[in-house]
C-alpha cells in the first residue's frame, strides 16, 4: 500500500476537512488581497492625477512633472512667435499624456 495516503487510514480523519477549509480560506484571502492591491493602485494613480490637476490650475510648476524635451525647428512658422515648449508654458500646462508615444502623437 502506498505511503502517501496514510492519513486516510488513521483515526485522524478530522485533518482532511480542516485542510480543505484552510485551503478555501487561503484562496479567499489571496483573492481579496489581489482585489485590494488593484484598488489601492487605482486610488494612488487617481490621487497623483488629481495632484497634477490642482498644480496645473494653480500654475505650480514645481509640482508638475518635467515636460519632455521638444525641439521646434527654426523653419516652423510659429517658432519665433510662440514659446510653447519652455517650462511653465503650453506644453507643460496642456500635456497630460502618460506615455512617450502619447506625447509624441
DRENTORKOL-3810 file (N, C-alpha, C; in nm, 4 decimals):
REM DRENTORKOL-3810
@n.u->0.0847; n.v->-0.1186; n.w->0.0000; ca.u->0.0000; ca.v->0.0000; ca.w->0.0000; c.u->0.0890; c.v->0.1247; c.w->0.0000
@n.u->0.0613; n.v->0.2259; n.w->-0.0860; ca.u->0.1456; ca.v->0.3460; ca.w->-0.0910; c.u->0.1400; c.v->0.4244; c.w->0.0398
@n.u->0.2507; n.v->0.4833; n.w->0.0744; ca.u->0.2616; ca.v->0.5569; ca.w->0.1992; c.u->0.2047; c.v->0.6985; c.w->0.1905
@n.u->0.1770; n.v->0.7493; n.w->0.0748; ca.u->0.1327; ca.v->0.8880; ca.w->0.0629; c.u->-0.0114; c.v->0.9087; c.w->0.1097
@n.u->-0.0914; n.v->0.8055; n.w->0.1212; ca.u->-0.2296; ca.v->0.8195; ca.w->0.1676; c.u->-0.2487; c.v->0.7611; c.w->0.3069
@n.u->-0.1470; n.v->0.7647; n.w->0.3882; ca.u->-0.1560; ca.v->0.7032; ca.w->0.5199; c.u->-0.2610; c.v->0.7709; c.w->0.6080
@n.u->-0.2846; n.v->0.8998; n.w->0.5905; ca.u->-0.3785; ca.v->0.9714; ca.w->0.6765; c.u->-0.5224; c.v->0.9274; c.w->0.6553
@n.u->-0.5523; n.v->0.8684; n.w->0.5408; ca.u->-0.6876; ca.v->0.8208; ca.w->0.5138; c.u->-0.7212; c.v->0.7012; c.w->0.6018
@n.u->-0.6201; n.v->0.6253; n.w->0.6366; ca.u->-0.6434; ca.v->0.5013; ca.w->0.7111; c.u->-0.6119; c.v->0.5156; c.w->0.8594
@n.u->-0.6015; n.v->0.6376; n.w->0.9088; ca.u->-0.5765; ca.v->0.6577; ca.w->1.0520; c.u->-0.7017; c.v->0.7128; c.w->1.1164
@n.u->-0.6945; n.v->0.7307; n.w->1.2468; ca.u->-0.8093; ca.v->0.7843; ca.w->1.3193; c.u->-0.8146; c.v->0.9366; c.w->1.3139
@n.u->-0.7216; n.v->1.0014; n.w->1.2475; ca.u->-0.7155; ca.v->1.1480; ca.w->1.2403; c.u->-0.7856; c.v->1.1992; c.w->1.1146
@n.u->-0.9063; n.v->1.1577; n.w->1.0938; ca.u->-0.9800; ca.v->1.1995; ca.w->0.9746; c.u->-1.0275; c.v->1.3444; c.w->0.9830
@n.u->-1.0245; n.v->1.4051; n.w->1.0993; ca.u->-1.0626; ca.v->1.5454; ca.w->1.1139; c.u->-0.9667; c.v->1.6368; c.w->1.0382
@n.u->-0.8469; n.v->1.5874; n.w->1.0110; ca.u->-0.7467; ca.v->1.6702; ca.w->0.9436; c.u->-0.7846; c.v->1.6985; c.w->0.7984
@n.u->-0.8564; n.v->1.6091; n.w->0.7354; ca.u->-0.8937; ca.v->1.6269; ca.w->0.5943; c.u->-0.9893; c.v->1.7456; c.w->0.5781
@n.u->-1.1020; n.v->1.7503; n.w->0.6491; ca.u->-1.1884; ca.v->1.8673; ca.w->0.6333; c.u->-1.1213; c.v->1.9955; c.w->0.6816
@n.u->-1.0369; n.v->1.9853; n.w->0.7842; ca.u->-0.9663; ca.v->2.1047; ca.w->0.8314; c.u->-0.8725; c.v->2.1581; c.w->0.7243
@n.u->-0.8052; n.v->2.0689; n.w->0.6539; ca.u->-0.7157; ca.v->2.1115; ca.w->0.5461; c.u->-0.7938; c.v->2.1720; c.w->0.4303
@n.u->-0.9084; n.v->2.1158; n.w->0.3985; ca.u->-0.9923; ca.v->2.1704; ca.w->0.2913; c.u->-1.0417; c.v->2.3100; c.w->0.3287
@n.u->-1.0880; n.v->2.3263; n.w->0.4513; ca.u->-1.1358; ca.v->2.4575; ca.w->0.4971; c.u->-1.0207; c.v->2.5578; c.w->0.4967
@n.u->-0.9038; n.v->2.5162; n.w->0.5439; ca.u->-0.7881; ca.v->2.6053; ca.w->0.5446; c.u->-0.7488; c.v->2.6457; c.w->0.4025
@n.u->-0.7545; n.v->2.5520; n.w->0.3092; ca.u->-0.7229; ca.v->2.5832; ca.w->0.1692; c.u->-0.8220; c.v->2.6816; c.w->0.1095
@n.u->-0.9500; n.v->2.6635; n.w->0.1388; ca.u->-1.0524; ca.v->2.7553; ca.w->0.0880; c.u->-1.0328; c.v->2.8940; c.w->0.1472
@n.u->-1.0055; n.v->2.9005; n.w->0.2777; ca.u->-0.9813; ca.v->3.0310; ca.w->0.3411; c.u->-0.8587; c.v->3.1000; c.w->0.2820
@n.u->-0.7544; n.v->3.0241; n.w->0.2568; ca.u->-0.6347; ca.v->3.0808; ca.w->0.1958; c.u->-0.6649; c.v->3.1358; c.w->0.0567
@n.u->-0.7399; n.v->3.0602; n.w->-0.0221; ca.u->-0.7755; ca.v->3.1059; ca.w->-0.1569; c.u->-0.8592; c.v->3.2340; c.w->-0.1507
@n.u->-0.9513; n.v->3.2420; n.w->-0.0564; ca.u->-1.0327; ca.v->3.3630; ca.w->-0.0416; c.u->-0.9489; c.v->3.4828; c.w->0.0020
@n.u->-0.8544; n.v->3.4594; n.w->0.0930; ca.u->-0.7670; ca.v->3.5685; ca.w->0.1371; c.u->-0.6777; c.v->3.6192; c.w->0.0239
@n.u->-0.6246; n.v->3.5282; n.w->-0.0559; ca.u->-0.5406; ca.v->3.5685; ca.w->-0.1689; c.u->-0.6224; c.v->3.6492; c.w->-0.2690
@n.u->-0.7441; n.v->3.6056; n.w->-0.2947; ca.u->-0.8305; ca.v->3.6778; ca.w->-0.3883; c.u->-0.8601; c.v->3.8191; c.w->-0.3380
@n.u->-0.8930; n.v->3.8307; n.w->-0.2092; ca.u->-0.9232; ca.v->3.9621; ca.w->-0.1519; c.u->-0.7998; c.v->4.0526; c.w->-0.1526
@n.u->-0.6828; n.v->3.9950; n.w->-0.1246; ca.u->-0.5587; ca.v->4.0720; ca.w->-0.1281; c.u->-0.5337; c.v->4.1284; c.w->-0.2674
@n.u->-0.5556; n.v->4.0471; n.w->-0.3690; ca.u->-0.5369; ca.v->4.0947; ca.w->-0.5072; c.u->-0.6347; c.v->4.2057; c.w->-0.5406
@n.u->-0.7597; n.v->4.1928; n.w->-0.4964; ca.u->-0.8581; ca.v->4.2986; ca.w->-0.5202; c.u->-0.8170; c.v->4.4276; c.w->-0.4513
@n.u->-0.7733; n.v->4.4196; n.w->-0.3280; ca.u->-0.7313; ca.v->4.5390; ca.w->-0.2543; c.u->-0.6079; c.v->4.6030; c.w->-0.3166
@n.u->-0.5182; n.v->4.5210; n.w->-0.3684; ca.u->-0.3993; ca.v->4.5746; ca.w->-0.4341; c.u->-0.4374; c.v->4.6531; c.w->-0.5594
@n.u->-0.5287; n.v->4.5999; n.w->-0.6381; ca.u->-0.5743; ca.v->4.6700; ca.w->-0.7584; c.u->-0.6445; c.v->4.8001; c.w->-0.7204
@n.u->-0.7294; n.v->4.7961; n.w->-0.6192; ca.u->-0.7988; ca.v->4.9169; ca.w->-0.5754; c.u->-0.7010; c.v->5.0216; c.w->-0.5228
@n.u->-0.6002; n.v->4.9773; n.w->-0.4483; ca.u->-0.5013; ca.v->5.0701; ca.w->-0.3948; c.u->-0.4207; c.v->5.1355; c.w->-0.5063
@n.u->-0.3800; n.v->5.0568; n.w->-0.6069; ca.u->-0.3037; ca.v->5.1130; ca.w->-0.7185; c.u->-0.3883; c.v->5.2122; c.w->-0.7980
@n.u->-0.5149; n.v->5.1821; n.w->-0.8177; ca.u->-0.6043; ca.v->5.2733; ca.w->-0.8890; c.u->-0.6215; c.v->5.4024; c.w->-0.8109
@n.u->-0.6421; n.v->5.3917; n.w->-0.6799; ca.u->-0.6582; ca.v->5.5114; ca.w->-0.5973; c.u->-0.5304; c.v->5.5947; c.w->-0.5950
@n.u->-0.4155; n.v->5.5302; n.w->-0.5908; ca.u->-0.2882; ca.v->5.6027; ca.w->-0.5925; c.u->-0.2696; c.v->5.6771; c.w->-0.7237
@n.u->-0.3044; n.v->5.6121; n.w->-0.8335; ca.u->-0.2922; ca.v->5.6764; ca.w->-0.9643; c.u->-0.3865; c.v->5.7956; c.w->-0.9756
@n.u->-0.5097; n.v->5.7787; n.w->-0.9298; ca.u->-0.6051; ca.v->5.8900; ca.w->-0.9349; c.u->-0.5614; c.v->6.0057; c.w->-0.8446
@n.u->-0.5032; n.v->5.9744; n.w->-0.7303; ca.u->-0.4539; ca.v->6.0803; ca.w->-0.6410; c.u->-0.3421; c.v->6.1591; c.w->-0.7084
@n.u->-0.2534; n.v->6.0906; n.w->-0.7784; ca.u->-0.1450; ca.v->6.1586; ca.w->-0.8489; c.u->-0.1990; c.v->6.2459; c.w->-0.9619
@n.u->-0.2948; n.v->6.1932; n.w->-1.0371; ca.u->-0.3563; ca.v->6.2713; ca.w->-1.1451; c.u->-0.4240; c.v->6.3964; c.w->-1.0884
@n.u->-0.4921; n.v->6.3803; n.w->-0.9750; ca.u->-0.5590; ca.v->6.4952; ca.w->-0.9136; c.u->-0.4588; c.v->6.5974; c.w->-0.8622
@n.u->-0.3468; n.v->6.5505; n.w->-0.8036; ca.u->-0.2434; ca.v->6.6447; ca.w->-0.7585; c.u->-0.1870; c.v->6.7245; c.w->-0.8752
@n.u->-0.1637; n.v->6.6568; n.w->-0.9868; ca.u->-0.1138; ca.v->6.7271; ca.w->-1.1053; c.u->-0.2185; c.v->6.8257; c.w->-1.1577
@n.u->-0.3459; n.v->6.7872; n.w->-1.1536; ca.u->-0.4520; ca.v->6.8768; ca.w->-1.1988; c.u->-0.4603; c.v->7.0027; c.w->-1.1151
@n.u->-0.4505; n.v->6.9878; n.w->-0.9835; ca.u->-0.4533; ca.v->7.1049; ca.w->-0.8949; c.u->-0.3305; c.v->7.1914; c.w->-0.9192
@n.u->-0.2146; n.v->7.1284; n.w->-0.9377; ca.u->-0.0924; ca.v->7.2054; ca.w->-0.9649; c.u->-0.1051; c.v->7.2815; c.w->-1.0963
@n.u->-0.1692; n.v->7.2223; n.w->-1.1966; ca.u->-0.1887; ca.v->7.2930; ca.w->-1.3240; c.u->-0.2826; c.v->7.4127; c.w->-1.3058
@n.u->-0.3886; n.v->7.3943; n.w->-1.2299; ca.u->-0.4817; ca.v->7.5045; ca.w->-1.2068; c.u->-0.4155; c.v->7.6192; c.w->-1.1316
@n.u->-0.3307; n.v->7.5869; n.w->-1.0363; ca.u->-0.2655; ca.v->7.6893; ca.w->-0.9558; c.u->-0.1347; c.v->7.7381; c.w->-1.0180
@n.u->-0.1012; n.v->7.6841; n.w->-1.1324; ca.u->0.0234; ca.v->7.7178; ca.w->-1.2034; c.u->0.1449; c.v->7.6962; c.w->-1.1135
@n.u->0.1429; n.v->7.5860; n.w->-1.0400; ca.u->0.2522; ca.v->7.5495; ca.w->-0.9510; c.u->0.3464; c.v->7.4575; c.w->-1.0276
@n.u->0.4358; n.v->7.5159; n.w->-1.1041; ca.u->0.5178; ca.v->7.4405; ca.w->-1.1985; c.u->0.6150; c.v->7.3462; c.w->-1.1283
@n.u->0.6534; n.v->7.3764; n.w->-1.0063; ca.u->0.7496; ca.v->7.2899; ca.w->-0.9370; c.u->0.6888; c.v->7.1546; c.w->-0.8999
@n.u->0.5570; n.v->7.1454; n.w->-0.8893; ca.u->0.4918; ca.v->7.0192; ca.w->-0.8549; c.u->0.4412; c.v->6.9417; c.w->-0.9756
@n.u->0.4751; n.v->6.9874; n.w->-1.0938; ca.u->0.4379; ca.v->6.9158; ca.w->-1.2163; c.u->0.5587; c.v->6.8391; c.w->-1.2685
@n.u->0.5349; n.v->6.7298; n.w->-1.3389; ca.u->0.6490; ca.v->6.6572; ca.w->-1.3962; c.u->0.7153; c.v->6.7411; c.w->-1.5047
@n.u->0.8424; n.v->6.7169; n.w->-1.5216; ca.u->0.9151; ca.v->6.7886; ca.w->-1.6257; c.u->0.8592; c.v->6.7501; c.w->-1.7627
@n.u->0.8368; n.v->6.8488; n.w->-1.8487; ca.u->0.7877; ca.v->6.8146; ca.w->-1.9830; c.u->0.8973; c.v->6.7465; c.w->-2.0636
@n.u->0.8557; n.v->6.6638; n.w->-2.1583; ca.u->0.9524; ca.v->6.6007; ca.w->-2.2469; c.u->1.0220; c.v->6.7086; c.w->-2.3281
@n.u->1.1500; n.v->6.6849; n.w->-2.3545; ca.u->1.2224; ca.v->6.7844; ca.w->-2.4335; c.u->1.1727; c.v->6.7800; c.w->-2.5778
@n.u->1.1271; n.v->6.8921; n.w->-2.6218; ca.u->1.0740; ca.v->6.9045; ca.w->-2.7576; c.u->1.1549; c.v->7.0118; c.w->-2.8287
@n.u->1.1968; n.v->6.9811; n.w->-2.9469; ca.u->1.2694; ca.v->7.0810; ca.w->-3.0253; c.u->1.1799; c.v->7.1280; c.w->-3.1384
@n.u->1.1689; n.v->7.2577; n.w->-3.1484; ca.u->1.0894; ca.v->7.3159; ca.w->-3.2563; c.u->1.1877; c.v->7.3635; c.w->-3.3615
@n.u->1.1735; n.v->7.3147; n.w->-3.4849; ca.u->1.2665; ca.v->7.3570; ca.w->-3.5887; c.u->1.2550; c.v->7.5073; c.w->-3.6160
@n.u->1.3655; n.v->7.5660; n.w->-3.6468; ca.u->1.3676; ca.v->7.7104; ca.w->-3.6730; c.u->1.2843; c.v->7.7464; c.w->-3.7956
@n.u->1.2595; n.v->7.6501; n.w->-3.8821; ca.u->1.1814; ca.v->7.6778; ca.w->-4.0030; c.u->1.0313; c.v->7.6719; c.w->-3.9782
@n.u->0.9914; n.v->7.6325; n.w->-3.8586; ca.u->0.8491; ca.v->7.6257; ca.w->-3.8266; c.u->0.7902; c.v->7.7658; c.w->-3.8291
@n.u->0.6702; n.v->7.7824; n.w->-3.8849; ca.u->0.6130; ca.v->7.9170; ca.w->-3.8992; c.u->0.5940; c.v->7.9916; c.w->-3.7671
@n.u->0.5706; n.v->7.9186; n.w->-3.6583; ca.u->0.5461; ca.v->7.9855; ca.w->-3.5307; c.u->0.6651; c.v->7.9768; c.w->-3.4358
@n.u->0.7788; n.v->7.9344; n.w->-3.4837; ca.u->0.8942; ca.v->7.9139; ca.w->-3.3962; c.u->0.9339; c.v->8.0421; c.w->-3.3236
@n.u->0.9252; n.v->8.1536; n.w->-3.3889; ca.u->0.9647; ca.v->8.2794; ca.w->-3.3263; c.u->0.8533; c.v->8.3435; c.w->-3.2461
@n.u->0.7265; n.v->8.3124; n.w->-3.2776; ca.u->0.6140; ca.v->8.3778; ca.w->-3.2115; c.u->0.5717; c.v->8.3097; c.w->-3.0815
@n.u->0.5588; n.v->8.1799; n.w->-3.0860; ca.u->0.5085; ca.v->8.1061; ca.w->-2.9700; c.u->0.6214; c.v->8.0303; c.w->-2.9026
@n.u->0.6366; n.v->8.0540; n.w->-2.7771; ca.u->0.7328; ca.v->7.9781; ca.w->-2.6983; c.u->0.6527; c.v->7.8755; c.w->-2.6195
@n.u->0.6247; n.v->7.7610; n.w->-2.6825; ca.u->0.5321; ca.v->7.6654; ca.w->-2.6206; c.u->0.6006; c.v->7.5487; c.w->-2.5526
@n.u->0.7313; n.v->7.5380; n.w->-2.5628; ca.u->0.7973; ca.v->7.4202; ca.w->-2.5094; c.u->0.8811; c.v->7.4498; c.w->-2.3852
@n.u->0.8835; n.v->7.5684; n.w->-2.3377; ca.u->0.9596; ca.v->7.6047; ca.w->-2.2184; c.u->0.8790; c.v->7.5671; c.w->-2.0936
@n.u->0.9473; n.v->7.5568; n.w->-1.9776; ca.u->0.8768; ca.v->7.5257; ca.w->-1.8536; c.u->0.7753; c.v->7.6343; c.w->-1.8226
@n.u->0.6573; n.v->7.5923; n.w->-1.7827; ca.u->0.5535; ca.v->7.6867; ca.w->-1.7430; c.u->0.4697; c.v->7.7383; c.w->-1.8578
@n.u->0.4866; n.v->7.6839; n.w->-1.9750; ca.u->0.4052; ca.v->7.7302; ca.w->-2.0865; c.u->0.3142; c.v->7.6173; c.w->-2.1347
@n.u->0.2645; n.v->7.6319; n.w->-2.2531; ca.u->0.1563; ca.v->7.5448; ca.w->-2.3007; c.u->0.1879; c.v->7.3960; c.w->-2.2943
@n.u->0.3099; n.v->7.3580; n.w->-2.3285; ca.u->0.3419; ca.v->7.2146; ca.w->-2.3306; c.u->0.3267; c.v->7.1526; c.w->-2.1918
@n.u->0.3725; n.v->7.2209; n.w->-2.0890; ca.u->0.3623; ca.v->7.1655; ca.w->-1.9544; c.u->0.2213; c.v->7.1793; c.w->-1.8981
@n.u->0.1507; n.v->7.2815; n.w->-1.9389; ca.u->0.0156; ca.v->7.3029; ca.w->-1.8886; c.u->-0.0848; c.v->7.2071; c.w->-1.9518
@n.u->-0.0708; n.v->7.1811; n.w->-2.0800; ca.u->-0.1709; ca.v->7.1023; ca.w->-2.1518; c.u->-0.1361; c.v->6.9551; c.w->-2.1684
@n.u->-0.0086; n.v->6.9220; n.w->-2.1652; ca.u->0.0321; ca.v->6.7839; ca.w->-2.1921; c.u->0.0058; c.v->6.6962; c.w->-2.0705
@n.u->-0.0976; n.v->6.6139; n.w->-2.0769; ca.u->-0.1292; ca.v->6.5220; ca.w->-1.9679; c.u->-0.1099; c.v->6.3769; c.w->-2.0108
@n.u->-0.0356; n.v->6.3549; n.w->-2.1172; ca.u->-0.0135; ca.v->6.2185; ca.w->-2.1636; c.u->0.0771; c.v->6.1456; c.w->-2.0665
@n.u->0.0575; n.v->6.0157; n.w->-2.0570; ca.u->0.1336; ca.v->5.9364; ca.w->-1.9629; c.u->0.2431; c.v->5.8550; c.w->-2.0270
@n.u->0.2479; n.v->5.8507; n.w->-2.1581; ca.u->0.3493; ca.v->5.7720; ca.w->-2.2264; c.u->0.4212; c.v->5.8574; c.w->-2.3277
@n.u->0.5389; n.v->5.8157; n.w->-2.3644; ca.u->0.6158; ca.v->5.8880; ca.w->-2.4662; c.u->0.5429; c.v->5.8827; c.w->-2.5995
@n.u->0.4797; n.v->5.7692; n.w->-2.6275; ca.u->0.4062; ca.v->5.7577; ca.w->-2.7525; c.u->0.2921; c.v->5.8592; c.w->-2.7591
@n.u->0.2227; n.v->5.8779; n.w->-2.6492; ca.u->0.1124; ca.v->5.9734; ca.w->-2.6454; c.u->0.1630; c.v->6.1157; c.w->-2.6566
@n.u->0.2763; n.v->6.1437; n.w->-2.5979; ca.u->0.3307; ca.v->6.2797; ca.w->-2.6026; c.u->0.3808; c.v->6.3127; c.w->-2.7420
@n.u->0.4271; n.v->6.2125; n.w->-2.8155; ca.u->0.4826; ca.v->6.2384; ca.w->-2.9489; c.u->0.3761; c.v->6.2357; c.w->-3.0575
@n.u->0.2548; n.v->6.2005; n.w->-3.0235; ca.u->0.1500; ca.v->6.1888; ca.w->-3.1255; c.u->0.1036; c.v->6.3241; c.w->-3.1750
END
